[in-house]
Amino acid sequence: MPPAPFSAGSDPSAALNARLLAELAREIYALSGDLRAFGPDAQGAVETPEARLAALLAEVRSMRSALAAARPAWLSRQRDAVGVSAETRELKLHIGCGGHALPGWINLDVHPAPFCWNVLWGLPFADGAASHVFVSHLLEHLFFPGEALAFLRELKRTLGPGGRLRLIVPDVAALIDAYVREDRAFFAARGAHWPGARGDGPLLAQFLNYAGAGPEPGYFFEAHKFGYDFETLRDLLERAGFSSVTRSAYMQSEDPDLRVDEASAVAGAGHAGAKYSLFVEARVAGSSAQATRGTTDSEHGDLVQAARAEMQAKRPREAAALLQEARRLAPGNAHLARSHGVALLAAGDEDAAEQALREALRLDPDLPATHLHLGRLLERRGRAWDAVSAYFRAITKAQSRELWLNEATTPTWLQADVLHAMQQVREQRVPLLMALLEPLEAEHGTKAMLRVRAALSNYLGVEPHPPADPRQAPRFLHVPGLQARPWLDNTHGELSSRLQAHFPCAREEALDLLESRLGLQPFLEGAETVDLSPYLGGAQARWDALFFYRHGLAVPAGAAAAPGTSAFLKDLPLVRIPGHAPEICFSVLAPGTHIKPHHGVTNARVVVHLGLVIPDGCRLTVGGETRPWREGETWVFDDTFLHEAINESDAPRVILLMDAWHPELDAAERQALTSIIEGIGEFHRGPGA
C-alpha cells in the first residue's frame, strides 16, 4: 500500500484517536455480527439492546455535531494561514498532498497538512475558484460510486470554465494483466516500492487487496475501496460533468502547470519501464451559449463573483441586478438562472424568483438544487402540494446521482436546506397523497374505496398490505383483495373476441411492418444509451415496437404504419390514465432474444397479448407456467408475477400487446385508481411539469 493520504502524522493525540477509532470500527463490526446471529433472542441476552445502540449512536452524532459547529471558525483560521478567502479565484489545488506540498498551490489533506480538510465534506472554495487541480492516489480511498462521484462533482464545481484536473490512481488494468500473465516479478517489485504490499504469496490476494476488495474494518478509512481502469475513470469523470477526458503519462501533461507528478510519493513507481499508476486529465467546458453571443466566461464570471460578494454583504437586490446582466450575456446558462432566482427570492421578489427558477428548470430539468430552491419559494407562498413535490423531486434526483445521501455527499452550504426538505417530505408527503382519496370517498362511500385506500396506504408505507401470493412483486402499486393468478383465462371475453376478429387485419399489417420497419423503435426507453444486459439476453438481443399509444398518448407513427389496427383500437374500452396508459403496440422480438425474468408495476391492470406472427420456438413463462404463443390466440395474464419471454427461432415474433383493467375492479375503483395514479405521477413530475 502507498502511504495513506489520511494519516495521523506524528501528533500523539491524533495517533491515539486513530487507534481508538480503529478499535471502535472493529468492535462495531463484530457486534453487528453478534446481533444478527442472535436475532430477536438478543433481547434475553442483553438488556435493552436497542436503547443502548441508540444511545451510542446519539453520542457519535453529538460528537460529529460539535465538530461540525466548530468547522466554520476552524476553516476561517486556515484560510487566513494560507492567505486565501472564500472568494479567491485562480487557485491551484493539490488535494491529498500527504507530506509533499507544492509551492504556490493550496496543499490540502487531513491533519497535519498545510490546509487540513476532509474531502467528504465537499470543498471549501467558491464555484469556479480554481484553475488547476492535482489529485494523486486519493480517489481509490473513496467508496465507488457515491463518494467518488460526489468528490469529482465538487472538483468540477470548484474549477472555473476551462479549468483542468490531473488525476492519478492505481492502474488496475495493469494489475489484471500482470495477474493473468502470472507475472510474479511485477508483484514482487510492488513490495519493494510499498512496504505494505507483501510482494509474495498468492497473486489473486495481492491483486484484489490493491483493487479494494475486503478492507479490514479498523483500516477502513485508509484502505483502497475500488480500483480503476481508464474506461471506468473516464465514465465517472463524464458523469461528474467533465469533458475532454484523456489518458496521459508520467510528467507528460499538456499543461506545464500540471507537470507536477514528481510531487507525489507514489506516482513515479513502476516496474520494467511501466508505471503502476493511471494518469488522466479532464477539463471543464465553457458555455456554448456564451460562445454564440461572442462573450467569454470571464465577462459573466466577474459579474457572478461580484454578485456573490453582494449576497454575502446581505444586499440581494444588488446581487440580482448583477446576475440579470450575467444572464443577458449567457441566456442558456441554467446555473445563472438558478442563482438569479435565489437572489430574487432573498430580495423578496417572489414572482420574478419563480419565473427565474422555472426558466432554470426549462434549461436543465435535472439540477437538484433548482428544485430545492423552487420548493423553498413555493413553501413560502403557501403552496404545500407543489412545495413538497419540488422537494421530493430534488431529493430523488440528487440521490439517484449518489448525492445528498449523508453529510459527506451534501455541500456544506446546502445541508440545512436539504435537511428541511427531507423533513417536509417525511411529514407532508403521506397526508398530501392520502388526501387524494377524500373526494372519491365522498362520492362513492368509504366502503367502496376500501381496496383503493389499502393500495395507497401500502404504497406510502402507512399500513402494509402484502400480496396474498408471495410470487407477486408489483414494482409500484399493489391492490389487495384481487384474485391473484398468473394466467387469467376466460376473463375479458368481449375484448378477446374483438381482438380475434381483428386478427387478419392486424397480422397483415404486422407482416408489412416486418418488411418496411417504418415507425419501429426500441421497446425499452433509453435503449440507445442504457446497458440492456440486465433486461435482454441473446447474441444480438433486440426488442422493438410500433407504438399506437405510449404513456397515454397516441403515437402518429402507429397510425401511419398500421392504419387498420389504429382505427380498431379507438373503439376499445381502454385503460386511460394521463401520463401512464394506455400502452399498446406491435411488439417485435428479434430472433434469439430472451426477455429476462421481471415483474410488472401493478396488479390493477392485466396484460393482453394477441399472437400475430409466431415462428416455432416462441414462448412466455408467467408464474412458473410456460405457454407457446399461437397466431390468432389471445392471452390475459398478471405481469406482477415473475415472467419472461424468449424467441428461439430464426425469425421475428410479433404480437399485439396492450393493458386492461383487472377484471375484478368495479367502475368506482377504476375511477379512483385513475385519480390517485395520476396524482402520484403529477407529484413525482414536480410543480408545473
C-alpha positions in Angstrom: 0.0 0.0 0.0 1.2 3.6 -0.6 1.4 5.9 2.4 -2.2 6.6 3.4 -3.4 10.1 2.5 -5.4 10.2 5.7 -2.6 9.7 8.2 -2.4 10.8 11.8 1.1 12.2 11.3 3.3 12.5 14.4 0.8 14.0 16.8 0.4 11.6 19.7 -3.2 12.6 20.4 -4.1 12.1 16.7 -2.4 8.7 16.8 -4.3 7.7 19.9 -7.6 8.8 18.3 -6.7 6.8 15.2 -6.1 3.6 17.3 -9.3 4.1 19.3 -11.3 4.7 16.1 -9.8 1.5 14.5 -10.8 -0.5 17.6 -14.3 1.0 17.6 -14.8 0.1 14.0 -13.7 -3.5 14.6 -15.9 -3.8 17.7 -19.0 -2.3 15.9 -18.4 -4.8 13.0 -18.1 -7.7 15.5 -21.2 -6.5 17.4 -23.2 -6.3 14.2 -22.4 -10.0 13.5 -23.3 -11.0 17.1 -26.7 -9.3 17.0 -27.5 -10.6 13.5 -26.7 -14.1 14.7 -28.9 -13.9 17.9 -31.7 -12.1 16.1 -34.7 -11.4 18.5 -33.1 -13.7 21.1 -30.6 -10.9 21.8 -33.3 -9.3 24.0 -32.8 -12.0 26.5 -29.0 -11.9 26.5 -28.5 -8.2 26.6 -30.7 -5.7 28.5 -32.4 -3.2 26.1 -30.0 -3.6 23.2 -32.0 -1.1 21.0 -31.8 1.6 23.7 -28.1 1.1 24.2 -27.4 1.1 20.5 -29.5 4.3 20.2 -27.5 5.9 23.0 -24.2 5.0 21.3 -25.5 6.4 18.0 -26.6 9.6 19.7 -23.2 10.0 21.3 -21.4 9.6 18.0 -23.8 12.1 16.3 -23.3 14.5 19.2 -19.5 14.4 18.7 -20.0 15.0 14.9 -22.4 17.9 15.5 -19.8 19.5 17.9 -17.1 19.2 15.3 -19.4 20.5 12.5 -20.3 23.5 14.7 -16.5 24.2 15.2 -15.8 23.9 11.5 -16.5 27.4 10.2 -14.2 29.2 12.7 -11.5 26.5 12.1 -11.8 26.9 8.4 -11.5 30.7 8.6 -8.2 30.3 10.6 -6.9 28.0 7.9 -7.8 30.3 5.1 -6.1 33.2 6.9 -3.0 31.0 7.4 -2.6 30.3 3.7 -3.7 33.7 2.5 -7.0 33.0 0.7 -10.6 33.9 1.2 -13.9 32.2 0.3 -13.9 34.2 -3.0 -10.3 33.9 -4.0 -10.0 32.9 -7.7 -7.4 31.3 -9.9 -6.4 28.8 -7.2 -4.2 25.8 -7.8 -5.4 23.0 -5.5 -3.2 20.0 -4.6 -5.7 17.7 -2.9 -4.5 14.7 -1.0 -1.0 16.2 -0.7 0.3 13.9 2.1 3.7 15.2 3.2 4.5 16.6 -0.3 3.4 20.2 -0.6 3.6 22.0 -4.0 5.0 25.6 -3.8 2.3 28.2 -4.9 -0.5 25.7 -4.5 -3.1 25.2 -1.8 -2.0 21.8 -0.3 -5.0 20.1 1.2 -5.2 16.9 3.2 -6.2 15.7 6.7 -4.0 16.7 9.6 -1.2 17.7 9.6 -1.5 19.1 6.1 -0.9 22.8 5.4 -4.6 23.1 4.8 -6.5 20.4 6.9 -9.8 19.2 5.4 -11.9 16.1 4.8 -12.9 16.0 1.1 -16.1 14.1 2.1 -17.4 17.5 3.5 -17.2 19.0 0.0 -14.5 21.6 -0.9 -14.4 25.0 1.0 -13.9 27.1 -2.2 -16.3 29.1 -4.3 -17.8 27.9 -7.6 -15.1 28.3 -10.3 -12.4 29.3 -7.8 -9.7 27.0 -9.2 -7.9 27.0 -12.5 -5.9 23.7 -11.8 -6.5 20.7 -9.5 -4.0 17.9 -8.9 -5.1 14.7 -7.2 -2.8 11.7 -6.8 -3.7 8.4 -5.3 -6.7 9.6 -3.3 -9.8 8.6 -5.4 -9.3 4.9 -4.7 -9.7 5.6 -1.0 -13.4 6.7 -1.6 -16.4 4.5 -1.9 -17.5 3.9 -5.5 -19.6 5.3 -6.9 -21.2 7.5 -4.2 -18.3 9.2 -2.5 -16.0 9.2 -5.6 -18.7 10.8 -7.9 -19.6 13.4 -5.3 -15.9 14.3 -4.9 -15.4 14.6 -8.7 -18.5 16.8 -8.9 -17.1 19.0 -6.2 -13.9 19.3 -8.2 -15.9 20.2 -11.3 -17.8 22.9 -9.4 -14.7 24.4 -7.9 -12.8 24.5 -11.3 -13.7 27.5 -13.4 -14.7 27.2 -17.1 -11.6 25.8 -19.0 -10.1 24.6 -15.7 -8.0 21.5 -15.7 -7.9 18.4 -13.5 -5.0 15.9 -13.4 -5.9 12.7 -11.6 -3.7 9.8 -10.8 -4.9 6.4 -9.5 -3.5 2.9 -9.3 -3.8 1.3 -12.7 -5.9 -1.8 -12.0 -5.8 -2.8 -15.7 -2.0 -3.2 -15.3 -2.6 -5.4 -12.2 -5.1 -7.5 -14.1 -2.7 -8.0 -16.9 0.1 -9.0 -14.6 -2.2 -11.4 -12.7 -3.4 -13.1 -15.9 0.3 -13.4 -17.1 1.3 -14.7 -13.6 4.0 -12.0 -13.6 5.3 -12.5 -10.1 8.2 -10.1 -10.7 5.6 -7.3 -11.2 4.0 -8.0 -7.7 7.4 -8.5 -6.1 8.5 -5.1 -7.3 5.4 -3.6 -5.8 6.5 -5.0 -2.5 9.8 -3.1 -2.9 8.0 0.2 -3.6 5.4 -0.1 -0.9 6.4 -2.0 2.3 2.7 -2.5 3.0 2.4 -4.7 -0.2 3.7 -8.2 0.5 5.1 -8.9 -2.9 4.8 -12.6 -2.4 2.2 -15.2 -1.8 -1.0 -15.9 -3.9 -1.3 -13.3 -6.7 -5.1 -13.1 -6.5 -5.0 -12.0 -2.9 -2.4 -9.3 -3.7 -4.4 -8.1 -6.7 -7.8 -8.0 -5.0 -6.4 -6.3 -1.9 -4.9 -3.5 -4.0 -8.2 -3.2 -6.1 -10.2 -2.6 -2.9 -11.7 -6.0 -2.0 -12.3 -6.8 1.6 -10.7 -4.0 3.6 -10.3 -4.8 7.3 -12.8 -2.7 9.5 -10.1 -1.0 11.6 -8.3 0.1 8.4 -11.4 1.2 6.5 -10.7 4.9 6.2 -7.2 4.3 4.8 -7.8 1.2 2.7 -8.5 1.1 -1.0 -12.2 0.9 -1.7 -12.2 0.5 -5.5 -9.8 0.0 -8.5 -10.0 1.9 -11.8 -9.1 1.3 -15.4 -9.3 4.2 -17.9 -12.8 3.3 -19.2 -14.3 3.3 -15.7 -12.5 6.5 -14.7 -13.5 8.3 -17.9 -17.1 7.3 -17.4 -17.1 8.6 -13.8 -15.5 11.9 -14.8 -18.0 12.4 -17.6 -20.9 11.6 -15.2 -19.4 14.3 -13.0 -19.6 16.8 -15.8 -16.0 16.9 -17.1 -15.2 17.0 -20.8 -12.1 16.1 -22.9 -11.1 13.2 -20.7 -7.8 11.9 -21.9 -5.1 9.5 -20.9 -1.7 10.9 -20.1 1.7 9.6 -18.8 4.1 10.4 -16.1 5.1 14.1 -16.2 3.6 14.4 -19.7 0.7 16.9 -19.1 -0.2 19.2 -22.0 -0.4 22.0 -19.4 3.0 22.9 -18.0 1.4 23.9 -14.6 0.3 20.2 -14.2 3.6 18.6 -14.8 3.9 18.0 -11.1 3.7 14.2 -10.8 7.0 14.1 -9.1 5.4 15.8 -6.0 3.5 12.5 -5.5 5.4 9.9 -3.4 3.9 7.0 -5.4 3.1 8.3 -9.0 6.6 7.6 -10.2 6.7 4.0 -9.0 6.9 1.3 -11.7 8.3 -1.9 -13.0 10.0 -2.9 -16.2 9.7 0.6 -17.7 6.0 0.9 -17.0 4.3 2.9 -14.2 1.9 1.3 -11.7 -0.3 4.4 -12.0 -3.0 5.5 -14.4 -2.6 9.2 -15.4 -5.8 11.0 -16.6 -6.6 14.7 -17.4 -10.0 16.3 -17.8 -11.3 19.8 -18.5 -14.3 21.9 -17.6 -16.0 23.1 -20.7 -17.2 26.7 -21.2 -20.7 27.8 -22.1 -21.8 27.2 -25.7 -24.4 29.9 -25.3 -21.8 32.4 -24.4 -19.7 31.5 -27.4 -22.7 32.0 -29.7 -23.1 35.5 -28.4 -19.4 36.3 -28.7 -18.9 36.6 -24.9 -16.4 34.9 -22.7 -16.7 33.1 -19.4 -14.6 35.8 -17.7 -17.1 38.5 -18.7 -20.0 37.0 -16.8 -17.7 35.4 -14.3 -16.8 38.8 -12.9 -20.4 39.6 -12.6 -21.1 36.3 -10.8 -18.2 37.0 -8.4 -19.5 40.5 -7.7 -23.0 39.1 -7.1 -21.6 36.6 -4.6 -20.0 39.4 -2.7 -23.3 41.3 -2.6 -25.1 38.3 -1.3 -22.5 37.8 1.4 -23.0 41.5 2.3 -26.8 40.8 2.5 -27.6 43.0 -0.5 -29.6 40.6 -2.6 -31.2 43.3 -4.8 -27.8 44.4 -6.0 -26.8 40.8 -6.5 -30.0 40.1 -8.5 -29.2 43.1 -10.8 -25.7 41.8 -11.5 -27.0 38.3 -12.2 -29.6 39.6 -14.5 -26.8 41.2 -16.6 -24.9 37.9 -16.4 -27.9 36.1 -17.8 -28.2 38.6 -20.6 -24.6 37.6 -21.6 -25.3 33.9 -21.2 -29.0 33.3 -21.7 -28.7 29.5 -21.9 -26.9 29.0 -18.6 -29.2 27.1 -16.2 -26.9 27.8 -13.2 -27.1 31.5 -13.7 -30.8 31.4 -13.9 -31.0 29.4 -10.7 -28.6 31.8 -8.9 -30.7 34.8 -10.2 -33.8 33.1 -8.8 -32.1 32.6 -5.4 -31.1 36.3 -5.2 -34.6 37.4 -6.2 -36.1 35.2 -3.5 -33.7 36.7 -0.9 -34.8 40.1 -2.1 -38.5 39.3 -1.6 -39.5 39.4 -5.3 -41.2 36.0 -5.3 -42.9 36.3 -8.7 -39.6 37.1 -10.5 -37.8 34.4 -8.5 -40.3 31.8 -9.5 -40.0 32.8 -13.1 -36.2 32.6 -13.0 -36.2 29.2 -11.3 -38.7 27.8 -13.7 -36.5 29.0 -16.6 -33.5 27.3 -15.0 -35.5 24.1 -14.9 -36.5 24.5 -18.5 -32.8 24.9 -19.4 -31.8 21.9 -17.3 -34.5 20.0 -15.5 -32.0 17.7 -13.8 -30.4 20.1 -11.4 -31.5 19.0 -7.9 -30.6 22.4 -6.3 -33.0 24.2 -8.6 -35.9 22.0 -7.5 -34.8 22.5 -3.9 -34.9 26.4 -4.2 -38.2 26.3 -6.0 -39.6 24.1 -3.2 -38.5 26.7 -0.7 -40.2 29.5 -2.6 -43.4 27.5 -3.1 -43.5 26.7 0.6 -43.1 30.4 1.4 -46.1 31.1 -0.9 -48.3 28.5 1.0 -48.5 26.0 -1.9 -47.9 22.9 0.2 -48.5 20.3 -2.5 -46.2 22.0 -5.1 -43.5 22.7 -2.4 -43.3 19.1 -1.2 -43.5 17.8 -4.7 -40.5 20.0 -5.6 -38.6 18.9 -2.5 -39.3 15.3 -3.3 -38.1 15.7 -6.9 -34.9 17.5 -5.6 -34.1 14.7 -3.2 -34.8 11.8 -5.6 -32.8 13.4 -8.4 -29.9 14.1 -6.1 -29.9 10.7 -4.5 -30.1 8.9 -7.9 -26.7 10.5 -8.5 -25.4 9.4 -5.1 -25.7 12.9 -3.7 -27.5 14.2 -0.6 -27.2 10.7 1.0 -25.4 12.0 4.1 -23.3 14.9 5.2 -20.4 13.7 3.1 -22.3 13.9 -0.1 -24.1 17.2 0.6 -22.3 20.5 0.2 -22.0 22.3 3.5 -23.9 25.4 2.4 -26.9 23.3 1.2 -27.1 20.9 4.2 -29.7 23.0 6.2 -32.0 23.3 3.2 -31.7 19.7 2.3 -32.5 18.5 5.8 -35.5 20.9 5.9 -36.7 19.5 2.5 -36.3 15.9 3.8 -38.3 16.8 6.9 -41.1 18.3 4.8 -41.3 15.3 2.6 -41.3 13.0 5.6 -44.1 14.9 7.3 -46.2 16.1 4.4 -46.0 13.6 1.5 -48.2 10.9 3.1 -51.1 13.2 4.2 -51.0 15.1 0.9 -51.2 11.9 -1.2 -53.7 10.2 1.1 -55.9 13.3 0.7 -56.3 12.3 -3.0 -58.9 9.8 -1.8 -61.1 12.2 0.1 -63.3 13.4 -2.8 -63.6 9.8 -4.1 -64.8 8.5 -0.7 -67.2 11.4 -0.5 -68.6 10.4 -4.0 -68.7 6.6 -3.7 -68.6 5.9 0.1 -65.9 4.7 2.3 -66.7 1.0 1.9 -66.5 1.2 -1.9 -63.0 2.6 -1.6 -61.5 0.1 0.9 -59.3 -1.7 -1.6 -58.1 1.6 -3.1 -57.3 3.1 0.3 -55.4 -0.1 1.2 -53.4 0.1 -2.0 -52.4 3.7 -1.4 -51.6 3.1 2.3 -49.4 0.2 1.3 -47.6 2.3 -1.4 -46.9 5.1 1.1 -45.8 2.7 3.8 -48.6 3.7 6.2 -50.1 0.2 6.5 -48.6 -2.9 4.9 -50.8 -5.0 2.6 -48.5 -7.6 1.1 -49.7 -9.7 -1.9 -51.6 -12.8 -1.0 -49.4 -14.8 -3.3 -45.7 -14.4 -2.4 -44.8 -14.8 -6.1 -46.3 -11.4 -6.8 -44.0 -8.4 -6.6 -45.6 -5.3 -8.1 -42.9 -2.6 -8.6 -45.3 0.3 -8.0 -48.9 -0.3 -6.7 -50.5 -3.4 -5.2 -54.3 -3.5 -4.8 -55.1 -6.1 -2.1 -58.2 -8.3 -2.4 -57.9 -9.0 -6.1 -57.7 -12.6 -7.2 -54.0 -13.5 -7.6 -53.5 -15.8 -10.5 -50.7 -15.7 -13.1 -53.0 -16.6 -16.0 -56.5 -15.1 -16.1 -58.1 -17.3 -18.7 -61.8 -16.7 -19.5 -61.7 -13.1 -18.4 -62.2 -10.1 -20.7 -64.2 -12.3 -23.1 -65.6 -9.4 -25.1 -62.1 -7.9 -25.6 -60.7 -11.3 -26.6 -63.4 -11.9 -29.1 -63.0 -8.4 -30.7 -59.2 -8.9 -30.9 -59.5 -12.3 -32.5 -62.0 -10.9 -35.1 -59.4 -8.2 -35.9 -56.6 -10.7 -36.2 -56.5 -11.0 -40.1 -56.1 -7.2 -40.5 -53.6 -6.9 -37.7 -51.4 -9.8 -39.0 -51.3 -8.4 -42.5 -50.2 -5.0 -41.1 -47.6 -6.8 -38.9 -46.1 -8.6 -41.9 -45.9 -5.2 -43.8 -44.2 -3.8 -40.7 -41.5 -6.5 -40.8 -40.8 -5.7 -44.4 -40.8 -1.8 -44.1 -39.6 -1.4 -40.5 -41.4 2.0 -40.6 -42.1 3.5 -37.2 -40.2 0.8 -35.2 -38.3 1.9 -32.2 -36.7 0.2 -29.2 -39.4 -1.0 -26.7 -37.2 -0.1 -23.7 -36.8 3.7 -23.3 -33.2 4.8 -23.3 -32.1 1.7 -25.1 -29.6 3.6 -27.2 -27.6 4.7 -24.1 -28.5 2.2 -21.4 -26.9 -1.2 -20.8 -29.7 -3.7 -21.7 -27.9 -6.8 -20.4 -30.0 -6.9 -17.2 -33.2 -7.0 -19.3 -32.3 -8.7 -22.6 -30.2 -11.8 -23.4 -29.0 -13.2 -26.7 -26.1 -12.8 -29.0 -27.8 -9.9 -30.9 -30.7 -9.2 -28.5 -33.3 -6.7 -29.8 -36.8 -5.8 -28.8 -38.6 -3.3 -30.9 -42.2 -1.9 -31.1 -44.5 0.0 -33.2 -46.4 2.1 -30.6 -50.0 3.1 -31.1 -50.3 4.6 -27.6 -47.4 5.3 -25.2 -47.7 6.8 -21.7 -51.4 7.5 -22.5 -50.7 9.5 -25.7 -51.5 8.4 -29.3 -48.3 7.9 -31.4 -48.7 9.1 -35.0 -46.2 6.6 -36.3 -48.6 3.8 -35.3 -51.5 5.2 -37.2 -49.3 5.8 -40.3 -47.8 2.3 -40.4 -50.9 0.3 -39.4 -54.0 2.4 -40.0 -56.4 -0.5 -39.7 -55.3 -1.5 -36.3 -55.0 2.1 -35.2 -58.7 2.7 -36.1 -59.8 -0.5 -34.4 -58.1 0.5 -31.1 -60.1 3.7 -30.9 -63.3 1.8 -30.2 -61.9 -0.4 -27.4 -62.6 0.2 -23.7 -59.0 1.1 -22.8 -57.4 2.0 -19.5 -56.9 5.8 -19.7 -54.7 7.4 -17.1 -53.0 10.6 -18.3 -49.2 10.1 -18.4 -49.5 6.3 -17.9 -52.0 4.4 -20.0 -53.0 3.1 -22.5 -49.8 1.4 -23.6 -50.4 -0.5 -26.9 -48.0 -1.7 -29.6 -47.0 -4.3 -32.1 -44.2 -6.0 -30.0 -41.4 -7.3 -32.2 -39.0 -9.8 -30.6 -35.9 -10.5 -32.7 -34.6 -14.0 -33.3 -32.6 -15.4 -30.4 -33.7 -12.7 -28.0 -34.6 -13.5 -24.4 -36.6 -11.0 -22.3 -35.2 -11.8 -18.8 -37.4 -12.6 -15.8 -39.0 -9.4 -14.3 -42.1 -8.2 -12.5 -44.7 -5.6 -13.7 -45.7 -2.4 -12.0 -49.2 -3.1 -10.6 -51.9 -5.8 -10.4 -54.5 -3.1 -11.0 -54.2 -3.9 -14.7 -53.5 -7.1 -16.6 -51.6 -7.6 -19.9 -53.3 -8.8 -23.0 -51.4 -10.5 -26.0 -52.7 -11.3 -29.4 -50.4 -13.6 -31.4 -49.8 -12.2 -34.9 -46.6 -13.6 -36.4 -45.4 -16.6 -34.3 -42.5 -18.8 -35.6 -41.8 -22.1 -33.7 -39.8 -21.7 -30.5 -41.5 -18.6 -29.1 -42.9 -18.9 -25.6 -43.9 -16.9 -22.5 -43.5 -18.1 -18.9 -45.6 -16.5 -16.1 -45.5 -17.6 -12.5 -43.6 -20.7 -13.5 -46.1 -21.9 -16.2 -44.8 -21.8 -19.8 -47.0 -21.4 -22.9 -46.2 -21.1 -26.6 -47.8 -18.2 -28.4 -50.2 -19.1 -31.2 -51.3 -16.9 -34.1 -54.8 -15.6 -33.5 -54.9 -16.6 -29.9 -55.4 -14.1 -27.1 -53.8 -14.4 -23.6 -54.5 -12.4 -20.4 -52.0 -12.6 -17.6 -50.9 -10.7 -14.4 -47.4 -9.5 -15.0 -46.7 -8.8 -11.3 -45.8 -12.5 -11.3 -42.3 -13.2 -12.4 -42.4 -13.6 -16.2 -40.0 -13.9 -19.1 -40.2 -14.4 -22.9 -38.0 -16.0 -25.5 -37.8 -16.3 -29.2 -35.6 -19.3 -30.1 -36.5 -19.2 -33.8 -34.5 -17.6 -36.7 -37.4 -15.2 -37.5 -39.0 -12.2 -35.6 -42.0 -12.8 -33.4 -44.8 -10.1 -33.4 -47.8 -9.8 -31.0 -50.3 -7.0 -30.3 -49.7 -6.0 -26.7 -52.0 -3.9 -24.5 -53.1 -3.3 -20.9 -56.6 -3.8 -19.5 -58.1 -3.3 -16.0 -58.1 -6.2 -13.7 -61.5 -7.8 -14.2 -62.5 -7.7 -10.5 -62.2 -3.9 -10.3 -65.6 -2.1 -10.5 -66.2 1.3 -12.2 -65.8 3.3 -9.0 -62.4 1.6 -8.1 -61.2 2.2 -11.7 -62.1 5.9 -11.4 -60.3 6.1 -8.0 -57.2 4.3 -9.2 -57.0 6.6 -12.2 -57.2 9.6 -9.9 -54.5 8.5 -7.4 -52.1 7.2 -10.1 -52.5 10.4 -12.0 -51.9 12.3 -8.7 -48.8 10.3 -7.7 -47.4 10.9 -11.2 -48.1 14.6 -11.0 -46.4 14.8 -7.6 -43.3 12.9 -8.9 -43.0 15.1 -12.0 -42.9 18.2 -9.9 -44.8 21.5 -10.0 -45.6 22.9 -13.4 -44.0 19.9 -15.2 
